[in-house]
Amino acid sequence: MTPDSVVTIFQQALEVILVLTMITLIPALMVGLLVSMFQAATQINEMTLSFIPKLLITLVTLMAAGPWMLRLILEYTSKLIHDIPYLIG
């Protein structure tokens, strides 16, 4: 196992992690921004007003993108397991 192969595996793992986290974080951040603008316009300072919509959009995003996310993780894992003989020797 060469240092180049270790760096490549680590880079691919970070790319998969980045994609999976951004899928769930970006919609929650957008909803949080919209709710914050609404709170600033109406001067309502209720903590649950920002928490509940972000929670709901995160759940909806996970339900919608969940199969794709699982497929991405499984493809990466199966590729990594398939490449074990080439990485060892």
PDB file of N, CA, C and O in Angstrom:
ATOM      1  N   MET A   1       0.854  -1.170   0.000  1.00  0.00           N
ATOM      2  CA  MET A   1       0.000   0.000   0.000  1.00  0.00           C
ATOM      3  C   MET A   1       0.899   1.232   0.000  1.00  0.00           C
ATOM      4  O   MET A   1       1.662   1.465   0.937  1.00  0.00           O
ATOM      5  N   THR A   2       0.794   1.993  -1.046  1.00  0.00           N
ATOM      6  CA  THR A   2       1.641   3.172  -1.187  1.00  0.00           C
ATOM      7  C   THR A   2       0.977   4.385  -0.541  1.00  0.00           C
ATOM      8  O   THR A   2      -0.237   4.395  -0.339  1.00  0.00           O
ATOM      9  N   PRO A   3       1.758   5.393  -0.221  1.00  0.00           N
ATOM     10  CA  PRO A   3       1.161   6.612   0.323  1.00  0.00           C
ATOM     11  C   PRO A   3       0.176   7.271  -0.645  1.00  0.00           C
ATOM     12  O   PRO A   3      -0.786   7.906  -0.213  1.00  0.00           O
ATOM     13  N   ASP A   4       0.410   7.123  -1.939  1.00  0.00           N
ATOM     14  CA  ASP A   4      -0.521   7.699  -2.917  1.00  0.00           C
ATOM     15  C   ASP A   4      -1.896   7.030  -2.852  1.00  0.00           C
ATOM     16  O   ASP A   4      -2.921   7.702  -2.968  1.00  0.00           O
ATOM     17  N   SER A   5      -1.917   5.723  -2.669  1.00  0.00           N
ATOM     18  CA  SER A   5      -3.203   5.030  -2.580  1.00  0.00           C
ATOM     19  C   SER A   5      -3.941   5.400  -1.297  1.00  0.00           C
ATOM     20  O   SER A   5      -5.168   5.507  -1.293  1.00  0.00           O
ATOM     21  N   VAL A   6      -3.197   5.594  -0.211  1.00  0.00           N
ATOM     22  CA  VAL A   6      -3.827   6.012   1.049  1.00  0.00           C
ATOM     23  C   VAL A   6      -4.439   7.397   0.898  1.00  0.00           C
ATOM     24  O   VAL A   6      -5.558   7.637   1.353  1.00  0.00           O
ATOM     25  N   VAL A   7      -3.714   8.304   0.264  1.00  0.00           N
ATOM     26  CA  VAL A   7      -4.222   9.660   0.053  1.00  0.00           C
ATOM     27  C   VAL A   7      -5.448   9.638  -0.856  1.00  0.00           C
ATOM     28  O   VAL A   7      -6.402  10.382  -0.629  1.00  0.00           O
ATOM     29  N   THR A   8      -5.427   8.793  -1.878  1.00  0.00           N
ATOM     30  CA  THR A   8      -6.570   8.690  -2.789  1.00  0.00           C
ATOM     31  C   THR A   8      -7.808   8.158  -2.073  1.00  0.00           C
ATOM     32  O   THR A   8      -8.909   8.677  -2.257  1.00  0.00           O
ATOM     33  N   ILE A   9      -7.624   7.127  -1.261  1.00  0.00           N
ATOM     34  CA  ILE A   9      -8.749   6.576  -0.498  1.00  0.00           C
ATOM     35  C   ILE A   9      -9.306   7.615   0.462  1.00  0.00           C
ATOM     36  O   ILE A   9     -10.521   7.774   0.583  1.00  0.00           O
ATOM     37  N   PHE A  10      -8.414   8.316   1.140  1.00  0.00           N
ATOM     38  CA  PHE A  10      -8.841   9.344   2.092  1.00  0.00           C
ATOM     39  C   PHE A  10      -9.558  10.482   1.373  1.00  0.00           C
ATOM     40  O   PHE A  10     -10.554  10.997   1.881  1.00  0.00           O
ATOM     41  N   GLN A  11      -9.075  10.877   0.213  1.00  0.00           N
ATOM     42  CA  GLN A  11      -9.697  11.942  -0.559  1.00  0.00           C
ATOM     43  C   GLN A  11     -11.094  11.534  -1.022  1.00  0.00           C
ATOM     44  O   GLN A  11     -12.027  12.333  -0.947  1.00  0.00           O
ATOM     45  N   GLN A  12     -11.243  10.306  -1.496  1.00  0.00           N
ATOM     46  CA  GLN A  12     -12.555   9.831  -1.929  1.00  0.00           C
ATOM     47  C   GLN A  12     -13.525   9.756  -0.752  1.00  0.00           C
ATOM     48  O   GLN A  12     -14.705  10.080  -0.892  1.00  0.00           O
ATOM     49  N   ALA A  13     -13.026   9.328   0.408  1.00  0.00           N
ATOM     50  CA  ALA A  13     -13.887   9.266   1.593  1.00  0.00           C
ATOM     51  C   ALA A  13     -14.352  10.662   1.991  1.00  0.00           C
ATOM     52  O   ALA A  13     -15.518  10.852   2.337  1.00  0.00           O
ATOM     53  N   LEU A  14     -13.457  11.633   1.945  1.00  0.00           N
ATOM     54  CA  LEU A  14     -13.844  13.004   2.285  1.00  0.00           C
ATOM     55  C   LEU A  14     -14.840  13.578   1.285  1.00  0.00           C
ATOM     56  O   LEU A  14     -15.739  14.328   1.666  1.00  0.00           O
ATOM     57  N   GLU A  15     -14.689  13.232   0.015  1.00  0.00           N
ATOM     58  CA  GLU A  15     -15.651  13.700  -0.989  1.00  0.00           C
ATOM     59  C   GLU A  15     -17.032  13.120  -0.736  1.00  0.00           C
ATOM     60  O   GLU A  15     -18.033  13.829  -0.845  1.00  0.00           O
ATOM     61  N   VAL A  16     -17.098  11.840  -0.400  1.00  0.00           N
ATOM     62  CA  VAL A  16     -18.391  11.206  -0.109  1.00  0.00           C
ATOM     63  C   VAL A  16     -19.020  11.845   1.131  1.00  0.00           C
ATOM     64  O   VAL A  16     -20.218  12.130   1.147  1.00  0.00           O
ATOM     65  N   ILE A  17     -18.218  12.067   2.157  1.00  0.00           N
ATOM     66  CA  ILE A  17     -18.725  12.689   3.386  1.00  0.00           C
ATOM     67  C   ILE A  17     -19.229  14.099   3.106  1.00  0.00           C
ATOM     68  O   ILE A  17     -20.287  14.493   3.595  1.00  0.00           O
ATOM     69  N   LEU A  18     -18.469  14.860   2.316  1.00  0.00           N
ATOM     70  CA  LEU A  18     -18.868  16.223   1.993  1.00  0.00           C
ATOM     71  C   LEU A  18     -20.189  16.256   1.233  1.00  0.00           C
ATOM     72  O   LEU A  18     -21.059  17.073   1.535  1.00  0.00           O
ATOM     73  N   VAL A  19     -20.341  15.383   0.259  1.00  0.00           N
ATOM     74  CA  VAL A  19     -21.591  15.340  -0.519  1.00  0.00           C
ATOM     75  C   VAL A  19     -22.762  14.955   0.377  1.00  0.00           C
ATOM     76  O   VAL A  19     -23.830  15.561   0.298  1.00  0.00           O
ATOM     77  N   LEU A  20     -22.568  13.962   1.220  1.00  0.00           N
ATOM     78  CA  LEU A  20     -23.666  13.496   2.075  1.00  0.00           C
ATOM     79  C   LEU A  20     -24.082  14.544   3.094  1.00  0.00           C
ATOM     80  O   LEU A  20     -25.270  14.676   3.388  1.00  0.00           O
ATOM     81  N   THR A  21     -23.140  15.281   3.632  1.00  0.00           N
ATOM     82  CA  THR A  21     -23.504  16.305   4.611  1.00  0.00           C
ATOM     83  C   THR A  21     -24.130  17.524   3.947  1.00  0.00           C
ATOM     84  O   THR A  21     -25.052  18.126   4.496  1.00  0.00           O
ATOM     85  N   MET A  22     -23.638  17.887   2.778  1.00  0.00           N
ATOM     86  CA  MET A  22     -24.198  19.054   2.098  1.00  0.00           C
ATOM     87  C   MET A  22     -25.633  18.815   1.642  1.00  0.00           C
ATOM     88  O   MET A  22     -26.438  19.746   1.596  1.00  0.00           O
ATOM     89  N   ILE A  23     -25.951  17.576   1.307  1.00  0.00           N
ATOM     90  CA  ILE A  23     -27.318  17.253   0.882  1.00  0.00           C
ATOM     91  C   ILE A  23     -28.315  17.602   1.990  1.00  0.00           C
ATOM     92  O   ILE A  23     -29.416  18.074   1.709  1.00  0.00           O
ATOM     93  N   THR A  24     -27.932  17.371   3.237  1.00  0.00           N
ATOM     94  CA  THR A  24     -28.853  17.643   4.337  1.00  0.00           C
ATOM     95  C   THR A  24     -28.690  19.047   4.918  1.00  0.00           C
ATOM     96  O   THR A  24     -29.655  19.623   5.420  1.00  0.00           O
ATOM     97  N   LEU A  25     -27.486  19.598   4.854  1.00  0.00           N
ATOM     98  CA  LEU A  25     -27.262  20.895   5.492  1.00  0.00           C
ATOM     99  C   LEU A  25     -27.762  22.080   4.675  1.00  0.00           C
ATOM    100  O   LEU A  25     -28.290  23.038   5.240  1.00  0.00           O
ATOM    101  N   ILE A  26     -27.604  22.031   3.366  1.00  0.00           N
ATOM    102  CA  ILE A  26     -27.977  23.191   2.547  1.00  0.00           C
ATOM    103  C   ILE A  26     -29.468  23.513   2.647  1.00  0.00           C
ATOM    104  O   ILE A  26     -29.801  24.682   2.841  1.00  0.00           O
ATOM    105  N   PRO A  27     -30.390  22.545   2.525  1.00  0.00           N
ATOM    106  CA  PRO A  27     -31.807  22.905   2.699  1.00  0.00           C
ATOM    107  C   PRO A  27     -32.115  23.435   4.104  1.00  0.00           C
ATOM    108  O   PRO A  27     -32.917  24.357   4.252  1.00  0.00           O
ATOM    109  N   ALA A  28     -31.488  22.861   5.131  1.00  0.00           N
ATOM    110  CA  ALA A  28     -31.729  23.345   6.491  1.00  0.00           C
ATOM    111  C   ALA A  28     -31.204  24.770   6.666  1.00  0.00           C
ATOM    112  O   ALA A  28     -31.837  25.582   7.340  1.00  0.00           O
ATOM    113  N   LEU A  29     -30.069  25.075   6.073  1.00  0.00           N
ATOM    114  CA  LEU A  29     -29.537  26.436   6.154  1.00  0.00           C
ATOM    115  C   LEU A  29     -30.424  27.426   5.414  1.00  0.00           C
ATOM    116  O   LEU A  29     -30.620  28.550   5.878  1.00  0.00           O
ATOM    117  N   MET A  30     -30.959  27.022   4.274  1.00  0.00           N
ATOM    118  CA  MET A  30     -31.848  27.909   3.516  1.00  0.00           C
ATOM    119  C   MET A  30     -33.137  28.189   4.288  1.00  0.00           C
ATOM    120  O   MET A  30     -33.598  29.329   4.339  1.00  0.00           O
ATOM    121  N   VAL A  31     -33.714  27.152   4.882  1.00  0.00           N
ATOM    122  CA  VAL A  31     -34.929  27.342   5.670  1.00  0.00           C
ATOM    123  C   VAL A  31     -34.631  28.191   6.899  1.00  0.00           C
ATOM    124  O   VAL A  31     -35.432  29.048   7.271  1.00  0.00           O
ATOM    125  N   GLY A  32     -33.487  27.959   7.527  1.00  0.00           N
ATOM    126  CA  GLY A  32     -33.100  28.770   8.682  1.00  0.00           C
ATOM    127  C   GLY A  32     -32.948  30.234   8.321  1.00  0.00           C
ATOM    128  O   GLY A  32     -33.328  31.111   9.097  1.00  0.00           O
ATOM    129  N   LEU A  33     -32.389  30.505   7.140  1.00  0.00           N
ATOM    130  CA  LEU A  33     -32.252  31.887   6.688  1.00  0.00           C
ATOM    131  C   LEU A  33     -33.617  32.525   6.448  1.00  0.00           C
ATOM    132  O   LEU A  33     -33.845  33.670   6.836  1.00  0.00           O
ATOM    133  N   LEU A  34     -34.521  31.792   5.813  1.00  0.00           N
ATOM    134  CA  LEU A  34     -35.869  32.321   5.571  1.00  0.00           C
ATOM    135  C   LEU A  34     -36.615  32.587   6.873  1.00  0.00           C
ATOM    136  O   LEU A  34     -37.282  33.612   7.009  1.00  0.00           O
ATOM    137  N   VAL A  35     -36.505  31.672   7.827  1.00  0.00           N
ATOM    138  CA  VAL A  35     -37.178  31.858   9.112  1.00  0.00           C
ATOM    139  C   VAL A  35     -36.561  33.026   9.866  1.00  0.00           C
ATOM    140  O   VAL A  35     -37.280  33.785  10.516  1.00  0.00           O
ATOM    141  N   SER A  36     -35.253  33.185   9.793  1.00  0.00           N
ATOM    142  CA  SER A  36     -34.591  34.311  10.470  1.00  0.00           C
ATOM    143  C   SER A  36     -35.028  35.641   9.867  1.00  0.00           C
ATOM    144  O   SER A  36     -35.231  36.616  10.590  1.00  0.00           O
ATOM    145  N   MET A  37     -35.173  35.684   8.543  1.00  0.00           N
ATOM    146  CA  MET A  37     -35.654  36.913   7.912  1.00  0.00           C
ATOM    147  C   MET A  37     -37.095  37.202   8.330  1.00  0.00           C
ATOM    148  O   MET A  37     -37.462  38.354   8.560  1.00  0.00           O
ATOM    149  N   PHE A  38     -37.903  36.153   8.426  1.00  0.00           N
ATOM    150  CA  PHE A  38     -39.283  36.330   8.890  1.00  0.00           C
ATOM    151  C   PHE A  38     -39.306  36.830  10.332  1.00  0.00           C
ATOM    152  O   PHE A  38     -40.089  37.717  10.670  1.00  0.00           O
ATOM    153  N   GLN A  39     -38.446  36.261  11.185  1.00  0.00           N
ATOM    154  CA  GLN A  39     -38.387  36.695  12.581  1.00  0.00           C
ATOM    155  C   GLN A  39     -37.909  38.137  12.693  1.00  0.00           C
ATOM    156  O   GLN A  39     -38.408  38.896  13.524  1.00  0.00           O
ATOM    157  N   ALA A  40     -36.957  38.510  11.869  1.00  0.00           N
ATOM    158  CA  ALA A  40     -36.467  39.890  11.913  1.00  0.00           C
ATOM    159  C   ALA A  40     -37.536  40.868  11.431  1.00  0.00           C
ATOM    160  O   ALA A  40     -37.645  41.975  11.956  1.00  0.00           O
ATOM    161  N   ALA A  41     -38.315  40.469  10.444  1.00  0.00           N
ATOM    162  CA  ALA A  41     -39.352  41.352   9.917  1.00  0.00           C
ATOM    163  C   ALA A  41     -40.512  41.505  10.886  1.00  0.00           C
ATOM    164  O   ALA A  41     -41.100  42.582  10.984  1.00  0.00           O
ATOM    165  N   THR A  42     -40.848  40.436  11.604  1.00  0.00           N
ATOM    166  CA  THR A  42     -41.996  40.489  12.509  1.00  0.00           C
ATOM    167  C   THR A  42     -41.596  40.693  13.962  1.00  0.00           C
ATOM    168  O   THR A  42     -42.465  40.868  14.816  1.00  0.00           O
ATOM    169  N   GLN A  43     -40.314  40.674  14.259  1.00  0.00           N
ATOM    170  CA  GLN A  43     -39.763  40.831  15.609  1.00  0.00           C
ATOM    171  C   GLN A  43     -40.277  39.755  16.563  1.00  0.00           C
ATOM    172  O   GLN A  43     -40.520  40.018  17.740  1.00  0.00           O
ATOM    173  N   ILE A  44     -40.436  38.553  16.045  1.00  0.00           N
ATOM    174  CA  ILE A  44     -40.804  37.404  16.864  1.00  0.00           C
ATOM    175  C   ILE A  44     -39.519  36.680  17.226  1.00  0.00           C
ATOM    176  O   ILE A  44     -38.768  36.270  16.341  1.00  0.00           O
ATOM    177  N   ASN A  45     -39.257  36.518  18.515  1.00  0.00           N
ATOM    178  CA  ASN A  45     -38.035  35.854  18.962  1.00  0.00           C
ATOM    179  C   ASN A  45     -38.373  34.539  19.667  1.00  0.00           C
ATOM    180  O   ASN A  45     -38.174  34.398  20.873  1.00  0.00           O
ATOM    181  N   GLU A  46     -38.871  33.610  18.919  1.00  0.00           N
ATOM    182  CA  GLU A  46     -39.224  32.297  19.458  1.00  0.00           C
ATOM    183  C   GLU A  46     -38.249  31.272  18.917  1.00  0.00           C
ATOM    184  O   GLU A  46     -38.089  31.157  17.701  1.00  0.00           O
ATOM    185  N   MET A  47     -37.588  30.517  19.799  1.00  0.00           N
ATOM    186  CA  MET A  47     -36.572  29.557  19.388  1.00  0.00           C
ATOM    187  C   MET A  47     -37.176  28.379  18.616  1.00  0.00           C
ATOM    188  O   MET A  47     -36.568  27.885  17.666  1.00  0.00           O
ATOM    189  N   THR A  48     -38.355  27.934  19.015  1.00  0.00           N
ATOM    190  CA  THR A  48     -38.950  26.790  18.330  1.00  0.00           C
ATOM    191  C   THR A  48     -39.395  27.142  16.924  1.00  0.00           C
ATOM    192  O   THR A  48     -39.554  26.254  16.086  1.00  0.00           O
ATOM    193  N   LEU A  49     -39.598  28.424  16.651  1.00  0.00           N
ATOM    194  CA  LEU A  49     -40.001  28.839  15.317  1.00  0.00           C
ATOM    195  C   LEU A  49     -38.906  28.561  14.294  1.00  0.00           C
ATOM    196  O   LEU A  49     -39.203  28.313  13.126  1.00  0.00           O
ATOM    197  N   SER A  50     -37.666  28.597  14.710  1.00  0.00           N
ATOM    198  CA  SER A  50     -36.588  28.287  13.774  1.00  0.00           C
ATOM    199  C   SER A  50     -36.207  26.809  13.820  1.00  0.00           C
ATOM    200  O   SER A  50     -35.700  26.278  12.832  1.00  0.00           O
ATOM    201  N   PHE A  51     -36.438  26.142  14.933  1.00  0.00           N
ATOM    202  CA  PHE A  51     -36.020  24.747  15.077  1.00  0.00           C
ATOM    203  C   PHE A  51     -36.936  23.785  14.332  1.00  0.00           C
ATOM    204  O   PHE A  51     -36.454  22.894  13.633  1.00  0.00           O
ATOM    205  N   ILE A  52     -38.225  23.947  14.468  1.00  0.00           N
ATOM    206  CA  ILE A  52     -39.193  23.015  13.882  1.00  0.00           C
ATOM    207  C   ILE A  52     -39.121  22.980  12.352  1.00  0.00           C
ATOM    208  O   ILE A  52     -39.082  21.886  11.789  1.00  0.00           O
ATOM    209  N   PRO A  53     -39.102  24.120  11.652  1.00  0.00           N
ATOM    210  CA  PRO A  53     -39.000  24.031  10.184  1.00  0.00           C
ATOM    211  C   PRO A  53     -37.688  23.401   9.716  1.00  0.00           C
ATOM    212  O   PRO A  53     -37.681  22.651   8.740  1.00  0.00           O
ATOM    213  N   LYS A  54     -36.582  23.693  10.394  1.00  0.00           N
ATOM    214  CA  LYS A  54     -35.314  23.076  10.009  1.00  0.00           C
ATOM    215  C   LYS A  54     -35.346  21.574  10.234  1.00  0.00           C
ATOM    216  O   LYS A  54     -34.821  20.815   9.420  1.00  0.00           O
ATOM    217  N   LEU A  55     -35.948  21.141  11.317  1.00  0.00           N
ATOM    218  CA  LEU A  55     -36.081  19.714  11.591  1.00  0.00           C
ATOM    219  C   LEU A  55     -36.942  19.032  10.534  1.00  0.00           C
ATOM    220  O   LEU A  55     -36.598  17.957  10.042  1.00  0.00           O
ATOM    221  N   LEU A  56     -38.054  19.656  10.191  1.00  0.00           N
ATOM    222  CA  LEU A  56     -38.951  19.072   9.197  1.00  0.00           C
ATOM    223  C   LEU A  56     -38.306  19.002   7.815  1.00  0.00           C
ATOM    224  O   LEU A  56     -38.430  17.988   7.128  1.00  0.00           O
ATOM    225  N   ILE A  57     -37.621  20.062   7.401  1.00  0.00           N
ATOM    226  CA  ILE A  57     -36.993  20.031   6.072  1.00  0.00           C
ATOM    227  C   ILE A  57     -35.841  19.040   6.039  1.00  0.00           C
ATOM    228  O   ILE A  57     -35.576  18.443   4.995  1.00  0.00           O
ATOM    229  N   THR A  58     -35.154  18.852   7.155  1.00  0.00           N
ATOM    230  CA  THR A  58     -34.090  17.853   7.209  1.00  0.00           C
ATOM    231  C   THR A  58     -34.677  16.452   7.077  1.00  0.00           C
ATOM    232  O   THR A  58     -34.128  15.619   6.356  1.00  0.00           O
ATOM    233  N   LEU A  59     -35.777  16.184   7.757  1.00  0.00           N
ATOM    234  CA  LEU A  59     -36.426  14.879   7.641  1.00  0.00           C
ATOM    235  C   LEU A  59     -36.945  14.623   6.229  1.00  0.00           C
ATOM    236  O   LEU A  59     -36.806  13.519   5.705  1.00  0.00           O
ATOM    237  N   VAL A  60     -37.539  15.636   5.619  1.00  0.00           N
ATOM    238  CA  VAL A  60     -38.046  15.489   4.255  1.00  0.00           C
ATOM    239  C   VAL A  60     -36.890  15.261   3.284  1.00  0.00           C
ATOM    240  O   VAL A  60     -36.992  14.443   2.369  1.00  0.00           O
ATOM    241  N   THR A  61     -35.803  15.980   3.485  1.00  0.00           N
ATOM    242  CA  THR A  61     -34.632  15.803   2.621  1.00  0.00           C
ATOM    243  C   THR A  61     -34.051  14.410   2.775  1.00  0.00           C
ATOM    244  O   THR A  61     -33.681  13.783   1.782  1.00  0.00           O
ATOM    245  N   LEU A  62     -33.965  13.918   4.001  1.00  0.00           N
ATOM    246  CA  LEU A  62     -33.451  12.567   4.224  1.00  0.00           C
ATOM    247  C   LEU A  62     -34.369  11.511   3.621  1.00  0.00           C
ATOM    248  O   LEU A  62     -33.896  10.501   3.102  1.00  0.00           O
ATOM    249  N   MET A  63     -35.673  11.738   3.687  1.00  0.00           N
ATOM    250  CA  MET A  63     -36.598  10.783   3.083  1.00  0.00           C
ATOM    251  C   MET A  63     -36.489  10.798   1.563  1.00  0.00           C
ATOM    252  O   MET A  63     -36.567   9.750   0.922  1.00  0.00           O
ATOM    253  N   ALA A  64     -36.309  11.975   0.990  1.00  0.00           N
ATOM    254  CA  ALA A  64     -36.243  12.083  -0.466  1.00  0.00           C
ATOM    255  C   ALA A  64     -34.897  11.614  -1.013  1.00  0.00           C
ATOM    256  O   ALA A  64     -34.847  10.911  -2.022  1.00  0.00           O
ATOM    257  N   ALA A  65     -33.809  11.999  -0.350  1.00  0.00           N
ATOM    258  CA  ALA A  65     -32.473  11.679  -0.856  1.00  0.00           C
ATOM    259  C   ALA A  65     -31.870  10.454  -0.185  1.00  0.00           C
ATOM    260  O   ALA A  65     -30.754  10.060  -0.525  1.00  0.00           O
ATOM    261  N   GLY A  66     -32.569   9.850   0.746  1.00  0.00           N
ATOM    262  CA  GLY A  66     -32.043   8.706   1.482  1.00  0.00           C
ATOM    263  C   GLY A  66     -31.615   7.538   0.617  1.00  0.00           C
ATOM    264  O   GLY A  66     -30.511   7.024   0.799  1.00  0.00           O
ATOM    265  N   PRO A  67     -32.448   7.098  -0.320  1.00  0.00           N
ATOM    266  CA  PRO A  67     -32.014   5.979  -1.178  1.00  0.00           C
ATOM    267  C   PRO A  67     -30.763   6.304  -1.993  1.00  0.00           C
ATOM    268  O   PRO A  67     -29.882   5.458  -2.147  1.00  0.00           O
ATOM    269  N   TRP A  68     -30.688   7.518  -2.509  1.00  0.00           N
ATOM    270  CA  TRP A  68     -29.506   7.915  -3.266  1.00  0.00           C
ATOM    271  C   TRP A  68     -28.272   7.977  -2.368  1.00  0.00           C
ATOM    272  O   TRP A  68     -27.186   7.559  -2.770  1.00  0.00           O
ATOM    273  N   MET A  69     -28.439   8.492  -1.165  1.00  0.00           N
ATOM    274  CA  MET A  69     -27.328   8.573  -0.227  1.00  0.00           C
ATOM    275  C   MET A  69     -26.840   7.177   0.158  1.00  0.00           C
ATOM    276  O   MET A  69     -25.635   6.935   0.233  1.00  0.00           O
ATOM    277  N   LEU A  70     -27.761   6.276   0.397  1.00  0.00           N
ATOM    278  CA  LEU A  70     -27.396   4.896   0.725  1.00  0.00           C
ATOM    279  C   LEU A  70     -26.674   4.229  -0.441  1.00  0.00           C
ATOM    280  O   LEU A  70     -25.698   3.506  -0.239  1.00  0.00           O
ATOM    281  N   ARG A  71     -27.150   4.468  -1.650  1.00  0.00           N
ATOM    282  CA  ARG A  71     -26.501   3.911  -2.836  1.00  0.00           C
ATOM    283  C   ARG A  71     -25.076   4.444  -2.973  1.00  0.00           C
ATOM    284  O   ARG A  71     -24.166   3.697  -3.335  1.00  0.00           O
ATOM    285  N   LEU A  72     -24.878   5.724  -2.689  1.00  0.00           N
ATOM    286  CA  LEU A  72     -23.546   6.323  -2.766  1.00  0.00           C
ATOM    287  C   LEU A  72     -22.597   5.696  -1.749  1.00  0.00           C
ATOM    288  O   LEU A  72     -21.445   5.404  -2.071  1.00  0.00           O
ATOM    289  N   ILE A  73     -23.075   5.488  -0.533  1.00  0.00           N
ATOM    290  CA  ILE A  73     -22.246   4.866   0.502  1.00  0.00           C
ATOM    291  C   ILE A  73     -21.932   3.417   0.127  1.00  0.00           C
ATOM    292  O   ILE A  73     -20.798   2.965   0.280  1.00  0.00           O
ATOM    293  N   LEU A  74     -22.929   2.699  -0.358  1.00  0.00           N
ATOM    294  CA  LEU A  74     -22.709   1.302  -0.734  1.00  0.00           C
ATOM    295  C   LEU A  74     -21.745   1.166  -1.913  1.00  0.00           C
ATOM    296  O   LEU A  74     -20.916   0.256  -1.930  1.00  0.00           O
ATOM    297  N   GLU A  75     -21.845   2.056  -2.892  1.00  0.00           N
ATOM    298  CA  GLU A  75     -20.925   2.010  -4.024  1.00  0.00           C
ATOM    299  C   GLU A  75     -19.487   2.273  -3.573  1.00  0.00           C
ATOM    300  O   GLU A  75     -18.561   1.588  -4.007  1.00  0.00           O
ATOM    301  N   TYR A  76     -19.306   3.266  -2.703  1.00  0.00           N
ATOM    302  CA  TYR A  76     -17.963   3.563  -2.213  1.00  0.00           C
ATOM    303  C   TYR A  76     -17.405   2.393  -1.408  1.00  0.00           C
ATOM    304  O   TYR A  76     -16.246   2.014  -1.574  1.00  0.00           O
ATOM    305  N   THR A  77     -18.233   1.825  -0.540  1.00  0.00           N
ATOM    306  CA  THR A  77     -17.782   0.714   0.295  1.00  0.00           C
ATOM    307  C   THR A  77     -17.469  -0.522  -0.537  1.00  0.00           C
ATOM    308  O   THR A  77     -16.456  -1.183  -0.309  1.00  0.00           O
ATOM    309  N   SER A  78     -18.327  -0.840  -1.497  1.00  0.00           N
ATOM    310  CA  SER A  78     -18.058  -2.020  -2.322  1.00  0.00           C
ATOM    311  C   SER A  78     -16.814  -1.822  -3.182  1.00  0.00           C
ATOM    312  O   SER A  78     -16.055  -2.768  -3.391  1.00  0.00           O
ATOM    313  N   LYS A  79     -16.595  -0.607  -3.684  1.00  0.00           N
ATOM    314  CA  LYS A  79     -15.380  -0.328  -4.448  1.00  0.00           C
ATOM    315  C   LYS A  79     -14.148  -0.469  -3.564  1.00  0.00           C
ATOM    316  O   LYS A  79     -13.128  -1.010  -3.991  1.00  0.00           O
ATOM    317  N   LEU A  80     -14.247   0.014  -2.342  1.00  0.00           N
ATOM    318  CA  LEU A  80     -13.123  -0.083  -1.410  1.00  0.00           C
ATOM    319  C   LEU A  80     -12.826  -1.539  -1.062  1.00  0.00           C
ATOM    320  O   LEU A  80     -11.663  -1.940  -1.015  1.00  0.00           O
ATOM    321  N   ILE A  81     -13.863  -2.327  -0.820  1.00  0.00           N
ATOM    322  CA  ILE A  81     -13.665  -3.752  -0.505  1.00  0.00           C
ATOM    323  C   ILE A  81     -13.140  -4.495  -1.732  1.00  0.00           C
ATOM    324  O   ILE A  81     -12.287  -5.374  -1.608  1.00  0.00           O
ATOM    325  N   HIS A  82     -13.641  -4.149  -2.901  1.00  0.00           N
ATOM    326  CA  HIS A  82     -13.175  -4.800  -4.127  1.00  0.00           C
ATOM    327  C   HIS A  82     -11.697  -4.493  -4.398  1.00  0.00           C
ATOM    328  O   HIS A  82     -10.990  -5.332  -4.956  1.00  0.00           O
ATOM    329  N   ASP A  83     -11.228  -3.316  -4.016  1.00  0.00           N
ATOM    330  CA  ASP A  83      -9.844  -2.916  -4.274  1.00  0.00           C
ATOM    331  C   ASP A  83      -8.856  -3.399  -3.215  1.00  0.00           C
ATOM    332  O   ASP A  83      -7.661  -3.133  -3.342  1.00  0.00           O
ATOM    333  N   ILE A  84      -9.305  -4.091  -2.188  1.00  0.00           N
ATOM    334  CA  ILE A  84      -8.391  -4.559  -1.127  1.00  0.00           C
ATOM    335  C   ILE A  84      -7.259  -5.411  -1.671  1.00  0.00           C
ATOM    336  O   ILE A  84      -6.113  -5.174  -1.288  1.00  0.00           O
ATOM    337  N   PRO A  85      -7.501  -6.396  -2.545  1.00  0.00           N
ATOM    338  CA  PRO A  85      -6.358  -7.193  -3.045  1.00  0.00           C
ATOM    339  C   PRO A  85      -5.316  -6.359  -3.797  1.00  0.00           C
ATOM    340  O   PRO A  85      -4.119  -6.634  -3.716  1.00  0.00           O
ATOM    341  N   TYR A  86      -5.774  -5.348  -4.522  1.00  0.00           N
ATOM    342  CA  TYR A  86      -4.842  -4.494  -5.264  1.00  0.00           C
ATOM    343  C   TYR A  86      -4.071  -3.572  -4.331  1.00  0.00           C
ATOM    344  O   TYR A  86      -2.926  -3.215  -4.608  1.00  0.00           O
ATOM    345  N   LEU A  87      -4.699  -3.187  -3.226  1.00  0.00           N
ATOM    346  CA  LEU A  87      -4.027  -2.299  -2.284  1.00  0.00           C
ATOM    347  C   LEU A  87      -3.004  -3.047  -1.439  1.00  0.00           C
ATOM    348  O   LEU A  87      -1.985  -2.475  -1.049  1.00  0.00           O
ATOM    349  N   ILE A  88      -3.262  -4.304  -1.156  1.00  0.00           N
ATOM    350  CA  ILE A  88      -2.336  -5.086  -0.325  1.00  0.00           C
ATOM    351  C   ILE A  88      -1.088  -5.472  -1.109  1.00  0.00           C
ATOM    352  O   ILE A  88       0.030  -5.329  -0.613  1.00  0.00           O
ATOM    353  N   GLY A  89      -1.270  -5.947  -2.297  1.00  0.00           N
ATOM    354  CA  GLY A  89      -0.080  -6.438  -2.983  1.00  0.00           C
ATOM    355  C   GLY A  89      -0.075  -6.089  -4.393  1.00  0.00           C
ATOM    356  O   GLY A  89       0.865  -6.433  -5.111  1.00  0.00           O
TER     357      GLY A  89
END
